[in-house]
Amino acid sequence: MGSSIKSALFLAESRLADAARGDGNALYDLGISYQTGTAGVAIDLIEAHKWFNLAAVAGLEEAQDARSAVAGDMTAREIARAQAAARAWLGSVQQGTA
């Protein structure tokens, strides 16, 4: 595995750990990663919307704008799946299993 891939995976894992602790910036960064396909992840608008939604709940205003931008490229069904995934993630964090 190349060092750039290892670095990207480490970044994604560290942001996930920070997100589990409620770090709004980490949540936002994960949204950006899934929106753009950076940090070792594939582009996934459902995941991007989920993370932006969680960051918005954490109080980041820029996440609200990013969530809206991503939603413009999604179907209503995809948005519903993203919202359900955000609720599930919040539930798992509250139970300590994120």
MDTraj code that builds the backbone (N, CA, C; nanometers):
import mdtraj as md
import numpy as np

residues = "MET GLY SER SER ILE LYS SER ALA LEU PHE LEU ALA GLU SER ARG LEU ALA ASP ALA ALA ARG GLY ASP GLY ASN ALA LEU TYR ASP LEU GLY ILE SER TYR GLN THR GLY THR ALA GLY VAL ALA ILE ASP LEU ILE GLU ALA HIS LYS TRP PHE ASN LEU ALA ALA VAL ALA GLY LEU GLU GLU ALA GLN ASP ALA ARG SER ALA VAL ALA GLY ASP MET THR ALA ARG GLU ILE ALA ARG ALA GLN ALA ALA ALA ARG ALA TRP LEU GLY SER VAL GLN GLN GLY THR ALA".split()
xyz = np.array([
    [0.0854, -0.1175, 0.0000],
    [0.0000, 0.0000, 0.0000],
    [0.0896, 0.1233, 0.0000],
    [0.0655, 0.2166, -0.0895],
    [0.1460, 0.3366, -0.0981],
    [0.1275, 0.4267, 0.0217],
    [0.2281, 0.5104, 0.0473],
    [0.2213, 0.5976, 0.1652],
    [0.1090, 0.7004, 0.1543],
    [0.0757, 0.7447, 0.0325],
    [-0.0339, 0.8414, 0.0198],
    [-0.1675, 0.7755, 0.0536],
    [-0.1846, 0.6494, 0.0185],
    [-0.3070, 0.5779, 0.0540],
    [-0.3125, 0.5573, 0.2044],
    [-0.2002, 0.5202, 0.2651],
    [-0.1954, 0.5041, 0.4105],
    [-0.2275, 0.6347, 0.4799],
    [-0.1747, 0.7433, 0.4296],
    [-0.2018, 0.8748, 0.4886],
    [-0.3490, 0.9100, 0.4771],
    [-0.4074, 0.8820, 0.3617],
    [-0.5491, 0.9119, 0.3405],
    [-0.6361, 0.8289, 0.4340],
    [-0.6042, 0.7013, 0.4481],
    [-0.6816, 0.6152, 0.5375],
    [-0.6662, 0.6585, 0.6826],
    [-0.5447, 0.6966, 0.7217],
    [-0.5229, 0.7449, 0.8579],
    [-0.6044, 0.8714, 0.8825],
    [-0.6067, 0.9612, 0.7849],
    [-0.6839, 1.0847, 0.7983],
    [-0.8319, 1.0525, 0.8163],
    [-0.8847, 0.9632, 0.7325],
    [-1.0263, 0.9267, 0.7419],
    [-1.0561, 0.8630, 0.8770],
    [-0.9702, 0.7733, 0.9238],
    [-0.9922, 0.7071, 1.0526],
    [-0.9849, 0.8066, 1.1679],
    [-0.8917, 0.9001, 1.1622],
    [-0.8805, 0.9972, 1.2711],
    [-0.9999, 1.0920, 1.2709],
    [-1.0491, 1.1277, 1.1521],
    [-1.1672, 1.2150, 1.1459],
    [-1.2904, 1.1406, 1.1965],
    [-1.3000, 1.0108, 1.1702],
    [-1.4112, 0.9318, 1.2235],
    [-1.4077, 0.9288, 1.3761],
    [-1.2890, 0.9122, 1.4317],
    [-1.2760, 0.9113, 1.5777],
    [-1.3158, 1.0465, 1.6354],
    [-1.2708, 1.1541, 1.5710],
    [-1.3071, 1.2882, 1.6173],
    [-1.4577, 1.3123, 1.6019],
    [-1.5142, 1.2629, 1.4929],
    [-1.6583, 1.2786, 1.4696],
    [-1.7383, 1.2070, 1.5777],
    [-1.6919, 1.0909, 1.6183],
    [-1.7616, 1.0151, 1.7226],
    [-1.7623, 1.0896, 1.8551],
    [-1.6657, 1.1793, 1.8717],
    [-1.6611, 1.2627, 1.9932],
    [-1.7411, 1.3912, 1.9767],
    [-1.8080, 1.4068, 1.8610],
    [-1.8932, 1.5227, 1.8388],
    [-1.8243, 1.6423, 1.7767],
    [-1.7057, 1.6245, 1.7205],
    [-1.6309, 1.7336, 1.6575],
    [-1.6984, 1.7717, 1.5252],
    [-1.7637, 1.8878, 1.5223],
    [-1.8349, 1.9331, 1.4036],
    [-1.7451, 1.9476, 1.2827],
    [-1.6220, 1.9922, 1.3032],
    [-1.5294, 2.0074, 1.1906],
    [-1.4945, 1.8720, 1.1302],
    [-1.4810, 1.7705, 1.2145],
    [-1.4530, 1.6353, 1.1645],
    [-1.5718, 1.5835, 1.0841],
    [-1.6917, 1.6077, 1.1337],
    [-1.8120, 1.5671, 1.0608],
    [-1.8155, 1.6338, 0.9239],
    [-1.7860, 1.7630, 0.9212],
    [-1.7839, 1.8394, 0.7960],
    [-1.6763, 1.7852, 0.7017],
    [-1.5571, 1.7593, 0.7562],
    [-1.4479, 1.7061, 0.6743],
    [-1.4854, 1.5727, 0.6104],
    [-1.5561, 1.4888, 0.6852],
    [-1.6018, 1.3614, 0.6290],
    [-1.7007, 1.3851, 0.5151],
    [-1.7882, 1.4830, 0.5313],
    [-1.8798, 1.5184, 0.4229],
    [-1.8047, 1.5605, 0.2979],
    [-1.7047, 1.6434, 0.3155],
    [-1.6220, 1.6879, 0.2018],
    [-1.5542, 1.5684, 0.1358],
    [-1.5016, 1.4776, 0.2178],
    [-1.4336, 1.3600, 0.1631],
    [-1.5263, 1.2785, 0.0745],
    [-1.6477, 1.2533, 0.1229],
    [-1.7415, 1.1746, 0.0432],
    [-1.7970, 1.2528, -0.0761],
    [-1.8056, 1.3828, -0.0639],
    [-1.8531, 1.4643, -0.1759],
    [-1.7506, 1.4673, -0.2894],
    [-1.6225, 1.4717, -0.2529],
    [-1.5170, 1.4902, -0.3520],
    [-1.4358, 1.3648, -0.3809],
    [-1.4531, 1.2612, -0.2983],
    [-1.3766, 1.1388, -0.3189],
    [-1.2330, 1.1488, -0.2716],
    [-1.2098, 1.2225, -0.1646],
    [-1.0750, 1.2359, -0.1111],
    [-1.0589, 1.1526, 0.0161],
    [-0.9383, 1.1482, 0.0677],
    [-0.9044, 1.0769, 0.1914],
    [-0.9344, 0.9281, 0.1820],
    [-0.9170, 0.8718, 0.0644],
    [-0.9299, 0.7280, 0.0489],
    [-1.0718, 0.6752, 0.0374],
    [-1.1693, 0.7628, 0.0162],
    [-1.3078, 0.7164, 0.0025],
    [-1.3586, 0.7469, -0.1383],
    [-1.4564, 0.6695, -0.1808],
    [-1.5194, 0.6925, -0.3107],
    [-1.6277, 0.7996, -0.2948],
    [-1.6567, 0.8696, -0.4014],
    [-1.7648, 0.9686, -0.3980],
    [-1.8954, 0.8956, -0.3665],
    [-1.9663, 0.9479, -0.2678],
    [-2.0934, 0.8894, -0.2242],
    [-2.1774, 1.0037, -0.1676],
    [-2.2717, 1.0521, -0.2469],
    [-2.3509, 1.1681, -0.2050],
    [-2.4407, 1.1391, -0.0857],
    [-2.4847, 1.0151, -0.0717],
    [-2.5655, 0.9807, 0.0460],
    [-2.4814, 0.9957, 0.1720],
    [-2.3602, 0.9435, 0.1686],
    [-2.2700, 0.9581, 0.2832],
    [-2.2327, 1.1041, 0.3056],
    [-2.2073, 1.1773, 0.1975],
    [-2.1734, 1.3187, 0.2106],
    [-2.2870, 1.3940, 0.2790],
    [-2.4094, 1.3710, 0.2335],
    [-2.5259, 1.4372, 0.2930],
    [-2.5374, 1.4005, 0.4407],
    [-2.5174, 1.2730, 0.4712],
    [-2.5241, 1.2278, 0.6108],
    [-2.4268, 1.3067, 0.6982],
    [-2.3017, 1.3147, 0.6566],
    [-2.1999, 1.3830, 0.7381],
    [-2.2261, 1.5330, 0.7446],
    [-2.2673, 1.5937, 0.6335],
    [-2.3009, 1.7361, 0.6368],
    [-2.4201, 1.7604, 0.7288],
    [-2.5171, 1.6719, 0.7265],
    [-2.6329, 1.6841, 0.8137],
    [-2.5895, 1.6781, 0.9604],
    [-2.5033, 1.5844, 0.9930],
    [-2.4545, 1.5720, 1.1302],
    [-2.3729, 1.6955, 1.1709],
    [-2.2936, 1.7475, 1.0785],
    [-2.2164, 1.8678, 1.1075],
    [-2.3085, 1.9874, 1.1280],
    [-2.4159, 1.9939, 1.0504],
    [-2.5129, 2.1027, 1.0664],
    [-2.5809, 2.0933, 1.2024],
    [-2.6147, 1.9734, 1.2441],
    [-2.6743, 1.9529, 1.3764],
    [-2.5759, 1.9963, 1.4857],
    [-2.4465, 1.9772, 1.4589],
    [-2.3429, 2.0178, 1.5538],
    [-2.3201, 2.1689, 1.5542],
    [-2.3874, 2.2406, 1.4621],
    [-2.3810, 2.3856, 1.4631],
    [-2.2975, 2.4519, 1.3558],
    [-2.2436, 2.3769, 1.2620],
    [-2.1630, 2.4380, 1.1561],
    [-2.2528, 2.4899, 1.0442],
    [-2.2562, 2.6217, 1.0299],
    [-2.3413, 2.6825, 0.9273],
    [-2.2980, 2.6441, 0.7867],
    [-2.1671, 2.6324, 0.7626],
    [-2.1206, 2.5968, 0.6288],
    [-2.1667, 2.4560, 0.5907],
    [-2.1917, 2.3720, 0.6893],
    [-2.2419, 2.2370, 0.6621],
    [-2.3838, 2.2421, 0.6077],
    [-2.4619, 2.3380, 0.6532],
    [-2.5983, 2.3531, 0.6008],
    [-2.5952, 2.3839, 0.4520],
    [-2.5054, 2.4737, 0.4129],
    [-2.4919, 2.5091, 0.2715],
    [-2.4422, 2.3900, 0.1896],
    [-2.3444, 2.3185, 0.2439],
    [-2.2898, 2.2028, 0.1734],
    [-2.3956, 2.0936, 0.1593],
    [-2.4731, 2.0723, 0.2643],
    [-2.5810, 1.9727, 0.2598],
    [-2.6816, 2.0092, 0.1504],
    [-2.7176, 2.1360, 0.1432],
    [-2.8118, 2.1813, 0.0399],
    [-2.7558, 2.1615, -0.0997],
    [-2.6283, 2.1900, -0.1166],
    [-2.5648, 2.1738, -0.2476],
    [-2.5650, 2.0275, -0.2905],
    [-2.5315, 1.9390, -0.1985],
    [-2.5303, 1.7959, -0.2296],
    [-2.6721, 1.7474, -0.2582],
    [-2.7680, 1.7939, -0.1793],
    [-2.9072, 1.7512, -0.1965],
    [-2.9599, 1.7859, -0.3354],
    [-2.9077, 1.8917, -0.3952],
    [-2.9492, 1.9304, -0.5288],
    [-2.9170, 1.8264, -0.6346],
    [-2.8224, 1.7379, -0.6045],
    [-2.7831, 1.6318, -0.6975],
    [-2.8373, 1.4953, -0.6567],
    [-2.9323, 1.4946, -0.5613],
    [-2.9853, 1.3682, -0.5083],
    [-3.1357, 1.3587, -0.5308],
    [-3.1852, 1.2366, -0.5324],
    [-3.3295, 1.2151, -0.5375],
    [-3.3860, 1.2240, -0.3957],
    [-3.5167, 1.2367, -0.3867],
    [-3.5809, 1.2402, -0.2545],
    [-3.5543, 1.1109, -0.1783],
    [-3.5520, 0.9998, -0.2468],
    [-3.5236, 0.8702, -0.1829],
    [-3.3809, 0.8656, -0.1276],
    [-3.2863, 0.9190, -0.2026],
    [-3.1475, 0.9221, -0.1552],
    [-3.1338, 1.0117, -0.0323],
    [-3.2025, 1.1248, -0.0334],
    [-3.1989, 1.2157, 0.0818],
    [-3.2584, 1.1464, 0.2037],
    [-3.3673, 1.0749, 0.1846],
    [-3.4289, 1.0014, 0.2954],
    [-3.3335, 0.8961, 0.3501],
    [-3.2618, 0.8273, 0.2617],
    [-3.1626, 0.7281, 0.3070],
    [-3.0505, 0.7950, 0.3853],
    [-3.0061, 0.9122, 0.3389],
    [-2.9001, 0.9853, 0.4088],
    [-2.9465, 1.0293, 0.5469],
    [-3.0689, 1.0763, 0.5565],
    [-3.1231, 1.1195, 0.6850],
    [-3.1366, 1.0010, 0.7808],
    [-3.1802, 0.8878, 0.7292],
    [-3.1909, 0.7677, 0.8123],
    [-3.0528, 0.7233, 0.8600],
    [-2.9539, 0.7331, 0.7722],
    [-2.8171, 0.6954, 0.8099],
    [-2.7624, 0.7891, 0.9179],
    [-2.7948, 0.9178, 0.9091],
    [-2.7509, 1.0141, 1.0101],
    [-2.8143, 0.9816, 1.1452],
    [-2.9432, 0.9506, 1.1445],
    [-3.0116, 0.9132, 1.2696],
    [-2.9506, 0.7864, 1.3287],
    [-2.9222, 0.6893, 1.2438],
    [-2.8626, 0.5643, 1.2911],
    [-2.7243, 0.5894, 1.3505],
    [-2.6460, 0.6755, 1.2852],
    [-2.5125, 0.7047, 1.3362],
    [-2.5215, 0.7743, 1.4709],
    [-2.6128, 0.8695, 1.4832],
    [-2.6306, 0.9365, 1.6118],
    [-2.6692, 0.8369, 1.7194],
    [-2.7575, 0.7454, 1.6872],
    [-2.7969, 0.6432, 1.7831],
    [-2.6809, 0.5552, 1.8239],
    [-2.5961, 0.5192, 1.7288],
    [-2.4818, 0.4330, 1.7611],
    [-2.3781, 0.5075, 1.8450],
    [-2.3608, 0.6366, 1.8203],
    [-2.2666, 0.7157, 1.9001],
    [-2.3165, 0.7293, 2.0423],
    [-2.4457, 0.7514, 2.0570],
    [-2.5036, 0.7654, 2.1906],
    [-2.4903, 0.6359, 2.2697],
    [-2.4883, 0.5237, 2.1989],
    [-2.4724, 0.3949, 2.2663],
    [-2.3259, 0.3551, 2.2759],
    [-2.2378, 0.4372, 2.2159],
    [-2.0939, 0.4107, 2.2221],
    [-2.0452, 0.3073, 2.1243],
    [-2.1159, 0.2898, 2.0109],
    [-2.0769, 0.1868, 1.9150],
    [-2.0435, 0.2424, 1.7766],
    [-2.0144, 0.3699, 1.7645],
    [-1.9887, 0.4291, 1.6322],
    [-1.8614, 0.3748, 1.5709],
])
top = md.Topology()
chain = top.add_chain()
for i, resn in enumerate(residues, 1):
    res = top.add_residue(resn, chain, resSeq=i)
    for name in ("N", "CA", "C"):
        top.add_atom(name, md.element.get_by_symbol(name[0]), res)
traj = md.Trajectory(xyz[None], top)
